[in-house]
Amino acid sequence: METDRIRATYLLRTAGDAAQVAETVAGEQSSGTFVRLAGESAALRDRAAARVERLHEVADSGLPPLPGCRPGAMRSFEMELSWPLETIGASLPNLMATVPGNLFELKDVAGLKLTGLALPDAFLAPQPGPAFGVEGTRQLSGVPRGPLIGTIIKPSVGLSPQETAALVQELAEGGIDFIKDDELQADGPACPFDDRVRAVLAVLDRHAARTGKRVMYAANLTGDIDEMRRRHDMLESLGGTCAMLSLNSVGMAGVLAFRRHSTLPIHAHRNGWGYLGRSVDNGWSYPAWSMLWRMAGVDHMHVNGPDNKFWEGDDSVIASARALLTPLSGSRSMAAMPVFSSGQTVRQAHGTWQRLGSADLIHCAGGGIIGHPAGTRGGVQAFRDAWDAAQSGSPLTEAAQRSPMLAQAMEAFR
């Protein structure tokens, strides 16, 4: 196998001749167009064109095809394409323009899902990758082993800076490891970023001075590049330890620019992921999509959670988390810490541990901690007890007999 080519795998649905459609797709995303041009010589195609490396028929989903495609009996294929590195260079924005590109719009394509990427070391080597990742996050948070127990400021919006800080104080006193802004809370006039961050970090400073533990707070910096840089610098000057970005809002160029500027871990939220990944036969797979952001330098990435409130099944959630912890190559790991969230309670700890087999994660529960009958302190303790039981192999029901807070959580979150 040539080692200087960029490779992408897809699930292709079509009613046409699959081999011809695959060649059309390859041409569309490299040297070809809808008609053969005089300038597209055999030598040029050999040097610059994308190639169809593999085409293998698989079972079709039977789902309705994309609108506007050519009608007929639908068939599905695993398709692998490759591109010469020299036509793209080691550019993440241009990789995103090439590998998905216009393929989804072709009439002959009735469905297309990008399922995997394989990149040569010459592409991986220049990428920034995570500055902190798992180990750096553990050092900054003071959690050397086990999951980081985290939460999201709830209600998501509506709290003033002072009310946000009061909630943060309760959470810190309850023993939380990690707190994040909700992705909806940015810099609105009801809760300005500057006022909120000053109030929150003042609370966390006092807590750290008293206890020696600095809770990691991921402030939502999402904005244009100049705004994010200014917010980062303020957060850093006040002793903040984490910056949160909404990936689909900021975009690849924005994340890369922020990564070059930042001295803090980047907590990446995937809000909007559903429109990219929900379809079983169109869009992106999460392992392929997240690979790009890991190369761009994010340190944490959301992966949904088991038994979540959204559409995603547990197999997909666990596969996404495993992908984040899997090295991209022998020379560049670029592992990012998976963040489990979305309707999480004490009842998901055992399944998460058993399925993932790793505690290198942040387990965030908003209502599952803040909504505990005994308050936030009880919510944090219940979550810790659930994870201790999971890692020790003790059934949740037995652990609840030893932990009143866990027993209350199990009653509240059925």
Residue pairs with C-beta under 8 A, 6 or more apart in sequence:
2 82
3 120
3 121
4 84
4 85
4 86
4 120
4 122
5 51
5 82
5 83
5 84
5 85
5 120
6 82
6 83
6 84
6 85
6 88
6 95
6 98
6 99
6 117
6 118
6 119
6 120
6 123
7 53
7 80
7 81
7 82
7 117
7 118
7 119
8 80
8 81
8 82
8 99
8 114
8 116
8 117
8 118
8 288
9 54
9 78
9 79
9 80
9 114
9 115
9 116
9 117
10 78
10 79
10 80
10 81
10 103
10 112
10 113
10 114
10 115
11 58
11 76
11 77
11 78
11 79
11 111
11 112
11 113
11 115
11 281
12 18
12 21
12 22
12 25
12 55
12 76
12 77
12 78
12 79
12 109
12 111
12 112
13 60
13 61
13 65
13 74
13 75
13 76
13 77
13 109
13 110
13 111
13 112
13 281
14 21
14 69
14 70
14 74
14 75
14 77
14 108
14 109
14 110
15 65
15 69
15 70
15 71
15 72
15 73
15 74
15 75
15 110
16 70
16 72
16 108
18 55
18 57
18 75
18 77
19 52
19 55
20 108
21 106
21 108
21 109
22 52
22 55
22 77
22 79
22 81
23 52
24 32
24 106
24 108
25 52
25 79
25 81
25 103
25 106
25 109
25 112
26 32
26 49
26 50
26 51
26 52
26 81
27 33
27 49
27 50
28 101
28 102
28 103
28 106
29 50
29 81
29 83
29 98
29 99
29 101
29 102
29 103
30 48
30 49
30 50
30 83
30 87
30 98
31 40
31 44
31 45
31 48
31 49
31 50
32 40
32 45
32 49
47 84
48 84
48 87
50 81
50 82
50 83
51 81
51 82
51 83
52 79
52 80
52 81
53 80
53 81
53 82
54 78
54 79
54 80
55 77
55 78
55 79
55 80
56 77
56 78
57 75
57 76
57 77
58 76
58 77
58 78
59 76
60 74
60 75
60 76
61 76
61 111
61 280
61 281
62 74
63 111
63 280
63 281
65 74
65 110
65 111
66 104
66 109
66 110
66 111
66 282
68 107
69 107
69 108
69 109
69 110
70 107
70 108
70 110
74 110
74 111
76 111
76 281
78 115
83 98
85 120
85 122
85 123
88 94
88 95
88 98
90 122
90 123
90 125
90 126
90 127
92 127
92 252
92 256
92 292
92 295
92 296
93 252
93 253
93 256
95 123
95 292
96 252
96 292
99 114
99 117
100 114
100 284
103 109
103 112
104 112
104 282
111 279
111 281
111 282
112 281
112 282
113 279
113 280
113 281
113 282
113 283
113 284
113 285
114 283
114 284
114 285
114 288
114 289
115 285
115 287
115 288
116 285
116 287
116 288
117 288
117 291
117 292
119 328
119 329
121 329
121 331
121 332
124 295
124 328
124 329
124 331
124 332
124 334
125 331
125 332
127 295
127 296
127 297
127 332
127 334
128 256
128 259
128 260
128 295
128 296
128 297
129 294
129 295
129 297
129 332
129 334
130 136
130 265
130 266
130 294
130 297
130 298
130 299
130 334
130 335
130 336
131 259
131 262
131 263
131 265
131 266
131 297
131 299
132 140
132 265
132 299
133 299
133 333
133 334
133 335
133 336
133 337
134 325
134 335
134 336
134 337
134 360
136 265
136 299
137 148
137 216
137 265
137 299
137 300
137 337
137 362
138 144
138 145
138 148
140 214
140 216
140 241
140 242
140 265
141 148
141 177
141 178
141 214
141 215
141 216
141 241
142 177
142 213
142 214
143 177
145 359
146 359
146 387
146 391
147 359
147 360
147 361
147 362
147 363
147 387
148 177
148 178
148 216
148 361
148 362
148 363
149 175
149 176
149 177
149 178
149 363
149 369
149 380
149 383
149 384
149 387
150 176
150 177
150 178
150 179
150 180
150 339
150 362
150 363
150 364
150 365
151 171
151 176
151 178
151 179
151 180
151 364
151 365
151 366
151 369
151 370
151 376
151 379
151 380
152 179
152 180
152 181
152 182
152 341
152 364
152 366
153 159
153 164
153 167
153 168
153 179
153 180
153 181
153 182
153 185
153 366
154 182
154 366
154 367
154 370
154 371
156 182
156 184
156 185
156 366
157 182
157 184
157 185
157 188
157 190
157 191
158 190
159 167
159 191
160 190
160 191
161 191
161 192
161 195
161 196
161 198
161 199
161 200
162 199
164 191
164 196
164 199
164 200
165 196
165 199
165 200
165 202
165 203
167 370
167 376
168 179
168 200
168 203
168 204
168 215
168 217
169 203
169 207
170 375
170 376
170 377
171 179
171 215
171 369
171 370
171 376
171 380
172 179
172 203
172 204
172 207
172 215
173 207
173 377
174 375
174 376
174 377
174 378
174 379
174 380
174 381
175 377
175 380
175 381
175 384
176 215
176 369
176 376
176 380
177 215
177 216
177 362
178 215
178 216
178 217
178 218
178 242
178 362
178 364
179 215
179 216
179 217
179 218
180 217
180 218
180 220
180 242
180 244
180 267
180 364
181 196
181 218
181 219
181 220
181 244
182 220
182 366
183 220
183 222
183 244
183 246
183 269
183 271
185 191
185 196
185 220
186 193
186 220
186 222
186 223
187 193
187 223
187 227
187 231
193 219
193 220
193 221
193 231
194 234
196 219
197 219
197 231
197 234
197 235
197 238
197 240
198 238
200 217
200 219
201 217
201 235
201 238
201 239
201 240
204 214
204 215
204 217
204 239
205 239
207 213
207 214
207 215
208 214
208 215
214 239
214 241
216 241
216 242
216 265
217 240
217 241
217 242
218 242
218 243
218 244
218 267
218 300
219 231
219 235
219 240
219 242
219 243
219 244
220 244
220 245
220 246
221 227
221 228
221 231
221 232
221 235
221 243
221 244
221 245
221 258
222 228
222 244
222 245
222 246
222 249
222 250
223 231
224 254
225 254
225 257
225 258
228 243
228 245
228 250
228 254
228 258
228 261
229 258
229 261
231 243
232 243
232 258
232 261
232 262
232 263
232 264
235 243
235 264
236 263
236 264
240 264
241 264
241 265
242 264
242 265
242 266
242 267
243 258
243 262
243 264
243 265
243 266
243 267
244 266
244 267
244 268
244 269
245 254
245 255
245 258
245 266
245 267
245 268
245 269
245 298
246 269
246 271
246 272
247 255
247 268
247 269
247 270
247 272
247 293
247 298
248 270
248 271
248 272
248 273
248 276
249 271
249 272
250 258
252 292
252 296
255 266
255 268
255 293
255 296
255 297
255 298
256 296
256 297
258 266
259 266
259 296
259 297
259 298
265 299
265 300
266 297
266 298
266 299
266 300
267 298
267 299
267 300
267 339
268 293
268 298
268 299
268 300
268 301
268 302
268 336
269 302
270 301
270 302
273 286
273 289
273 302
274 310
274 311
275 283
276 283
276 284
276 289
277 283
277 284
277 285
277 286
277 289
278 311
278 312
286 303
286 316
286 319
286 320
286 323
287 319
287 320
287 323
290 301
290 320
290 323
290 324
290 336
291 323
291 328
293 301
293 336
294 301
294 324
294 328
294 334
294 335
294 336
295 328
295 334
298 336
299 336
299 337
300 336
300 337
300 338
300 339
300 362
301 324
301 336
301 337
301 338
301 339
302 338
302 339
302 341
303 317
303 320
303 321
303 324
303 338
303 339
303 340
304 310
304 312
304 316
304 317
304 320
304 340
304 341
304 342
305 317
305 340
305 341
305 342
305 343
305 344
305 348
305 352
305 363
306 314
306 317
306 318
306 340
306 348
306 351
306 352
306 355
307 314
307 343
307 347
307 348
307 351
308 317
308 342
308 343
308 344
309 342
309 343
310 342
310 343
314 351
314 355
317 340
318 355
318 356
320 338
321 338
321 340
321 356
321 361
322 356
324 335
324 336
324 337
324 338
325 335
325 336
325 338
325 358
325 360
326 335
327 333
327 334
327 335
328 334
335 360
337 360
337 361
337 362
338 356
338 360
338 361
338 362
339 361
339 362
339 364
340 348
340 352
340 361
340 362
340 363
340 364
341 363
341 364
341 365
341 366
343 367
343 368
344 363
344 364
344 365
344 368
345 365
345 368
345 409
345 413
346 368
346 382
346 383
346 385
346 386
346 396
346 406
346 409
346 410
346 413
347 386
347 396
347 410
347 413
348 363
349 363
349 383
349 386
349 387
349 389
349 390
349 396
350 386
350 389
350 390
350 395
350 396
352 361
352 363
352 390
353 359
353 387
353 390
353 391
354 390
359 387
359 391
363 383
363 387
365 379
365 383
368 379
368 383
368 409
368 413
369 376
369 379
369 380
369 382
369 383
370 376
370 379
371 379
371 412
371 413
372 378
372 379
372 382
372 405
372 408
372 409
372 412
373 408
373 409
373 411
373 412
374 405
374 408
378 405
378 408
378 409
379 405
379 409
381 403
381 405
381 406
382 403
382 405
382 406
382 408
382 409
383 409
385 399
385 402
385 403
385 405
385 406
386 396
386 399
386 406
386 409
388 394
388 399
389 395
389 396
389 398
389 399
389 406
390 396
396 406
396 410
397 410
399 406
400 406
400 407
400 410
401 407
